[in-house]
Amino acid sequence: MIVAAVLLFGGTVRAAGGLGALSALRTDPATATLFEWNGPQPFIFTLGVLMAGTAKFVTEPRQLSRFYALQDERARRVGTWVSTASFALVYSLLVPIGLYARVVIPEGITDTDQVAPSLLTSGDVFAPGVTAFLLLAMVAAAMSSLDSVLLVVAATTERDIVGVLRGAGEESSELSRTRLWVAGFALATALVALRPPGGIVALTVLSGSLYAACFAPAILLGLWWRRGDGSSVLASIIVGVLVLLVWPQIPVARTIHQIFPAVAASVGVYWLVARQRQIVANPKLDRLFAR
Protein backbone atom coordinates (compact mmCIF):
# COMPACT_ATOMS: atom_id res chain seq x y z
CA MET A 1 0.00 0.00 0.00
CA ILE A 2 2.86 2.41 0.74
CA VAL A 3 4.49 1.64 -2.61
CA ALA A 4 1.15 2.13 -4.37
CA ALA A 5 0.59 5.46 -2.58
CA VAL A 6 4.06 6.67 -3.61
CA LEU A 7 3.51 5.65 -7.23
CA LEU A 8 0.03 7.18 -7.39
CA PHE A 9 1.18 10.46 -5.88
CA GLY A 10 4.38 10.66 -7.94
CA GLY A 11 2.66 9.91 -11.24
CA THR A 12 -0.16 12.38 -10.63
CA VAL A 13 2.17 15.20 -9.54
CA ARG A 14 4.47 14.58 -12.51
CA ALA A 15 1.52 14.66 -14.94
CA ALA A 16 0.26 17.89 -13.32
CA GLY A 17 3.62 19.59 -13.90
CA GLY A 18 5.24 19.29 -10.49
CA LEU A 19 4.47 20.18 -6.89
CA GLY A 20 4.01 23.85 -7.79
CA ALA A 21 1.02 23.08 -10.01
CA LEU A 22 -1.33 23.90 -7.15
CA SER A 23 -0.48 27.59 -7.50
CA ALA A 24 -2.52 27.68 -10.71
CA LEU A 25 -5.54 26.33 -8.85
CA ARG A 26 -5.08 28.88 -6.09
CA THR A 27 -5.20 31.80 -8.56
CA ASP A 28 -8.06 30.39 -10.67
CA PRO A 29 -11.39 31.88 -9.48
CA ALA A 30 -13.14 28.57 -10.17
CA THR A 31 -10.90 26.63 -7.77
CA ALA A 32 -9.56 29.32 -5.40
CA THR A 33 -12.23 28.47 -2.83
CA LEU A 34 -10.63 25.04 -2.36
CA PHE A 35 -7.82 26.72 -0.42
CA GLU A 36 -10.06 28.75 1.89
CA TRP A 37 -10.68 27.64 5.48
CA ASN A 38 -14.42 28.29 5.13
CA GLY A 39 -14.87 27.41 1.48
CA PRO A 40 -17.54 25.10 0.03
CA GLN A 41 -15.84 22.26 1.95
CA PRO A 42 -14.73 23.81 5.30
CA PHE A 43 -11.49 22.53 6.76
CA ILE A 44 -13.12 21.25 9.96
CA PHE A 45 -15.54 19.21 7.81
CA THR A 46 -12.68 17.79 5.75
CA LEU A 47 -10.86 16.93 8.97
CA GLY A 48 -13.97 15.03 10.07
CA VAL A 49 -13.92 13.01 6.85
CA LEU A 50 -10.29 12.04 7.48
CA MET A 51 -11.03 11.23 11.12
CA ALA A 52 -13.98 9.03 10.14
CA GLY A 53 -11.79 7.05 7.77
CA THR A 54 -9.08 6.65 10.39
CA ALA A 55 -11.44 5.85 13.28
CA LYS A 56 -12.26 2.51 11.70
CA PHE A 57 -8.71 1.34 12.21
CA VAL A 58 -8.93 2.14 15.92
CA THR A 59 -12.28 0.51 16.62
CA GLU A 60 -12.78 -2.28 14.07
CA PRO A 61 -12.92 -5.78 15.61
CA ARG A 62 -10.50 -7.13 13.02
CA GLN A 63 -7.96 -4.47 13.98
CA LEU A 64 -8.42 -5.20 17.67
CA SER A 65 -7.74 -8.88 17.06
CA ARG A 66 -4.36 -7.92 15.62
CA PHE A 67 -3.69 -5.69 18.63
CA TYR A 68 -4.34 -8.52 21.06
CA ALA A 69 -2.25 -10.90 18.97
CA LEU A 70 0.93 -8.87 19.47
CA GLN A 71 3.60 -10.93 21.18
CA ASP A 72 4.71 -8.59 23.98
CA GLU A 73 5.11 -4.99 25.12
CA ARG A 74 8.01 -4.38 22.74
CA ALA A 75 5.94 -5.55 19.78
CA ARG A 76 3.16 -3.20 20.87
CA ARG A 77 5.52 -0.20 20.95
CA VAL A 78 7.01 -1.06 17.57
CA GLY A 79 3.55 -1.62 16.10
CA THR A 80 2.34 1.73 17.44
CA TRP A 81 5.13 3.68 15.75
CA VAL A 82 5.14 1.68 12.52
CA SER A 83 1.38 1.91 12.02
CA THR A 84 1.26 5.62 12.91
CA ALA A 85 4.12 6.48 10.57
CA SER A 86 2.66 4.36 7.78
CA PHE A 87 -0.77 5.97 7.98
CA ALA A 88 0.74 9.46 8.21
CA LEU A 89 2.79 8.80 5.07
CA VAL A 90 -0.06 7.26 3.09
CA TYR A 91 -2.53 10.00 4.07
CA SER A 92 0.00 12.72 3.23
CA LEU A 93 0.39 11.25 -0.25
CA LEU A 94 -3.24 10.39 -1.02
CA VAL A 95 -5.11 13.42 0.33
CA PRO A 96 -3.59 15.99 -2.14
CA ILE A 97 -4.22 13.77 -5.19
CA GLY A 98 -7.72 15.22 -5.63
CA LEU A 99 -6.23 18.70 -6.06
CA TYR A 100 -3.54 17.62 -8.52
CA ALA A 101 -6.14 15.61 -10.44
CA ARG A 102 -7.95 18.88 -11.20
CA VAL A 103 -4.84 19.97 -13.13
CA VAL A 104 -4.42 16.63 -14.92
CA ILE A 105 -8.14 16.41 -15.80
CA PRO A 106 -9.12 20.06 -16.39
CA GLU A 107 -12.68 19.18 -17.46
CA GLY A 108 -13.26 18.06 -13.89
CA ILE A 109 -14.83 14.99 -12.27
CA THR A 110 -18.18 15.24 -10.54
CA ASP A 111 -17.93 11.83 -8.84
CA THR A 112 -15.02 11.59 -6.39
CA ASP A 113 -15.04 7.80 -6.74
CA GLN A 114 -13.88 8.25 -10.35
CA VAL A 115 -10.72 10.27 -9.59
CA ALA A 116 -8.32 7.33 -9.27
CA PRO A 117 -9.90 5.26 -12.12
CA SER A 118 -9.76 8.28 -14.43
CA LEU A 119 -6.08 8.84 -13.65
CA LEU A 120 -5.29 5.15 -14.22
CA THR A 121 -7.16 4.92 -17.53
CA SER A 122 -6.09 8.24 -19.04
CA GLY A 123 -2.97 6.67 -20.59
CA ASP A 124 -0.87 9.80 -20.05
CA VAL A 125 -0.26 9.55 -16.31
CA PHE A 126 1.10 6.06 -15.68
CA ALA A 127 2.92 3.43 -17.69
CA PRO A 128 0.91 0.23 -18.36
CA GLY A 129 2.93 -1.78 -15.85
CA VAL A 130 2.43 0.81 -13.10
CA THR A 131 -1.29 0.96 -13.88
CA ALA A 132 -1.57 -2.81 -13.53
CA PHE A 133 0.32 -2.73 -10.23
CA LEU A 134 -1.91 0.03 -8.82
CA LEU A 135 -5.08 -1.80 -9.84
CA LEU A 136 -3.74 -4.95 -8.20
CA ALA A 137 -2.94 -3.03 -5.02
CA MET A 138 -6.48 -1.61 -4.89
CA VAL A 139 -8.06 -5.02 -5.37
CA ALA A 140 -5.73 -6.56 -2.75
CA ALA A 141 -6.61 -3.82 -0.25
CA ALA A 142 -10.32 -4.34 -0.88
CA MET A 143 -10.05 -8.12 -0.51
CA SER A 144 -7.95 -7.91 2.66
CA SER A 145 -10.65 -5.75 4.22
CA LEU A 146 -13.61 -7.72 2.90
CA ASP A 147 -12.52 -11.18 4.01
CA SER A 148 -11.81 -10.00 7.56
CA VAL A 149 -15.14 -8.18 7.79
CA LEU A 150 -17.04 -11.23 6.53
CA LEU A 151 -15.35 -13.47 9.08
CA VAL A 152 -16.06 -11.05 11.93
CA VAL A 153 -19.71 -10.46 11.05
CA ALA A 154 -20.36 -14.18 10.50
CA ALA A 155 -18.68 -15.21 13.75
CA THR A 156 -20.44 -12.44 15.68
CA THR A 157 -23.82 -13.41 14.26
CA GLU A 158 -23.37 -17.06 15.17
CA ARG A 159 -21.75 -16.60 18.57
CA ASP A 160 -23.42 -13.45 19.92
CA ILE A 161 -26.88 -13.61 18.35
CA VAL A 162 -27.77 -17.14 17.28
CA GLY A 163 -25.70 -18.69 20.06
CA VAL A 164 -27.38 -16.57 22.72
CA LEU A 165 -30.87 -17.31 21.42
CA ARG A 166 -30.35 -21.03 20.87
CA GLY A 167 -27.84 -21.75 23.56
CA ALA A 168 -24.43 -23.40 23.25
CA GLY A 169 -24.27 -26.33 20.86
CA GLU A 170 -21.68 -28.60 19.31
CA GLU A 171 -18.63 -26.84 17.99
CA SER A 172 -18.85 -28.60 14.62
CA SER A 173 -22.42 -27.37 14.13
CA GLU A 174 -21.47 -23.81 15.05
CA LEU A 175 -18.58 -23.93 12.59
CA SER A 176 -20.84 -25.16 9.79
CA ARG A 177 -23.41 -22.44 10.46
CA THR A 178 -20.66 -19.81 10.57
CA ARG A 179 -19.53 -20.89 7.11
CA LEU A 180 -23.09 -20.49 5.87
CA TRP A 181 -23.23 -17.02 7.42
CA VAL A 182 -20.04 -16.09 5.55
CA ALA A 183 -21.58 -17.19 2.25
CA GLY A 184 -24.85 -15.43 3.03
CA PHE A 185 -23.27 -12.12 3.95
CA ALA A 186 -20.94 -12.31 0.92
CA LEU A 187 -23.95 -12.79 -1.36
CA ALA A 188 -25.81 -9.91 0.30
CA THR A 189 -22.78 -7.66 -0.10
CA ALA A 190 -22.49 -8.56 -3.78
CA LEU A 191 -26.18 -7.77 -4.37
CA VAL A 192 -25.88 -4.39 -2.63
CA ALA A 193 -22.75 -3.61 -4.67
CA LEU A 194 -24.77 -3.96 -7.90
CA ARG A 195 -26.84 -0.93 -6.87
CA PRO A 196 -24.87 0.80 -4.10
CA PRO A 197 -26.78 3.29 -1.91
CA GLY A 198 -23.94 5.81 -2.21
CA GLY A 199 -20.39 6.46 -3.35
CA ILE A 200 -17.36 4.67 -1.94
CA VAL A 201 -16.08 7.75 -0.13
CA ALA A 202 -19.49 8.58 1.37
CA LEU A 203 -20.11 5.01 2.52
CA THR A 204 -16.61 4.69 3.97
CA VAL A 205 -16.99 7.92 5.91
CA LEU A 206 -20.42 6.85 7.20
CA SER A 207 -19.17 3.44 8.32
CA GLY A 208 -16.14 5.00 9.99
CA SER A 209 -18.38 7.46 11.82
CA LEU A 210 -20.62 4.62 12.97
CA TYR A 211 -17.63 2.63 14.23
CA ALA A 212 -16.32 5.62 16.16
CA ALA A 213 -19.68 6.64 17.64
CA CYS A 214 -20.56 3.08 18.66
CA PHE A 215 -17.30 1.58 19.85
CA ALA A 216 -14.74 4.30 20.64
CA PRO A 217 -15.92 4.89 24.25
CA ALA A 218 -16.18 1.18 25.03
CA ILE A 219 -12.73 0.41 23.61
CA LEU A 220 -10.74 3.43 24.74
CA LEU A 221 -12.35 3.96 28.14
CA GLY A 222 -12.71 0.23 28.63
CA LEU A 223 -8.96 -0.19 28.23
CA TRP A 224 -7.90 2.67 30.50
CA TRP A 225 -10.73 3.19 33.00
CA ARG A 226 -11.96 0.78 35.63
CA ARG A 227 -15.57 1.87 35.34
CA GLY A 228 -18.10 0.93 32.71
CA ASP A 229 -20.16 -2.15 31.91
CA GLY A 230 -22.69 -3.41 29.40
CA SER A 231 -25.21 -0.70 30.27
CA SER A 232 -22.62 2.02 29.65
CA VAL A 233 -21.70 0.52 26.29
CA LEU A 234 -25.31 0.08 25.16
CA ALA A 235 -26.27 3.64 26.17
CA SER A 236 -23.26 5.12 24.37
CA ILE A 237 -24.04 3.16 21.20
CA ILE A 238 -27.70 4.27 21.12
CA VAL A 239 -26.93 7.94 21.74
CA GLY A 240 -23.96 7.95 19.35
CA VAL A 241 -26.02 6.52 16.49
CA LEU A 242 -28.93 8.89 17.14
CA VAL A 243 -26.67 11.97 17.09
CA LEU A 244 -24.89 10.67 13.99
CA LEU A 245 -28.18 10.32 12.11
CA VAL A 246 -29.83 13.53 13.34
CA TRP A 247 -26.83 15.88 13.01
CA PRO A 248 -26.89 16.14 9.15
CA GLN A 249 -30.42 17.57 9.39
CA ILE A 250 -29.38 20.74 11.24
CA PRO A 251 -27.90 23.84 9.50
CA VAL A 252 -24.44 23.69 11.12
CA ALA A 253 -23.87 20.21 9.67
CA ARG A 254 -22.16 21.67 6.59
CA THR A 255 -19.48 23.20 8.80
CA ILE A 256 -18.83 20.54 11.45
CA HIS A 257 -18.74 16.89 10.45
CA GLN A 258 -21.17 14.60 12.26
CA ILE A 259 -18.44 12.38 13.70
CA PHE A 260 -17.37 15.06 16.20
CA PRO A 261 -20.73 15.58 17.98
CA ALA A 262 -21.57 11.87 17.73
CA VAL A 263 -18.35 10.74 19.41
CA ALA A 264 -18.58 13.52 22.01
CA ALA A 265 -22.15 12.53 22.90
CA SER A 266 -21.26 8.84 22.96
CA VAL A 267 -18.29 9.39 25.27
CA GLY A 268 -20.30 11.70 27.51
CA VAL A 269 -23.14 9.23 27.93
CA TYR A 270 -20.71 6.39 28.59
CA TRP A 271 -19.04 8.47 31.31
CA LEU A 272 -22.34 9.51 32.91
CA VAL A 273 -23.77 5.99 33.02
CA ALA A 274 -20.49 4.42 34.12
CA ARG A 275 -20.26 6.87 37.04
CA GLN A 276 -23.53 5.48 38.39
CA ARG A 277 -22.47 1.83 38.13
CA GLN A 278 -20.29 -0.34 40.29
CA ILE A 279 -16.59 -0.62 39.52
CA VAL A 280 -16.08 -3.77 37.46
CA ALA A 281 -13.34 -6.05 38.77
CA ASN A 282 -10.63 -6.51 36.16
CA PRO A 283 -7.41 -8.25 37.24
CA LYS A 284 -5.48 -6.96 34.22
CA LEU A 285 -6.42 -3.35 34.91
CA ASP A 286 -5.74 -3.84 38.61
CA ARG A 287 -2.19 -4.93 37.81
CA LEU A 288 -1.80 -2.04 35.36
CA PHE A 289 -2.90 0.59 37.87
CA ALA A 290 -0.82 -1.04 40.61
CA ARG A 291 2.31 -0.12 38.62
Buried (B, 14 or more C-beta within 10 A) or exposed (E): BEEBBEBBBEBBBBBBEEEEBBEEBEEEEEBEEBEEEEBEEBEEBEBBBBBBBEBBEBBBBBBBEEBEEBEEEEEEEEBEEEBEEEBEBBBEBBEBBBBBBBBBBEEEBEEEBBBBEBBBEBEEBBEEEBBEBBBEBBEEEEEEEEEBBBBBBBBBBBEEEBBEEEEEEEEEEBEEBBEEBBEBBBEEEEEEEEEEEEEBBBBBBBBBBBBBBBBBBBBBBBEEBBBBBEEBBBBBBEBBBBBBBEBEEEEEBEEBBBBBBBBEBBBBBBBEBBEEEEEBEEEEBEEEEEE
